[in-house]
Amino acid sequence: MSAEQALRARALSLLAEDGELAALVHGVFDGVPRRGAMPYVAVGAAEGSDWGTKDRAGREVRLTLTLTGVDPDGPSAAAARIEAIVPALRGAADGWQIVAARLLRSRFALRREGGWRQDYMLRCRCFAV
């Protein structure tokens, strides 16, 4: 499995299994759901680049997470929970060791269809095991 696939699978698993986040959103989806009640979390694209050393294969993967909702107060509690989960991405992931996970940037925007979306760009660095 590629580092990108392994990281996406780990992110989906951690987000879906988090009880606090589950109480705040209707679901965690692999990509944007066709029909999902808001608020929800979507695990989006994973883009990788070489991050190896002379003696170890490695990848730097940038993963996009999106929190979409309609609450006029915005994403506050669910956003805070997602940010708290990010460091937990470190660890073993299907043939890869995620050695660093950090939130690079986030972006909040109102949606044309109503509601809002909060996008997160994570940077994770991985070594092959």
Secondary structure by P-SEA (a helix, b strand, c coil): ccaaaaaaaaaaaaaaacaaaaacccccccccccccccccccccbbbbcccccccbbbbbbbbbbbbbbccccccaaaaaaaaaaccccccccccccccbbbbcbbbbbbbccccbbbbbbbbbbbbcc
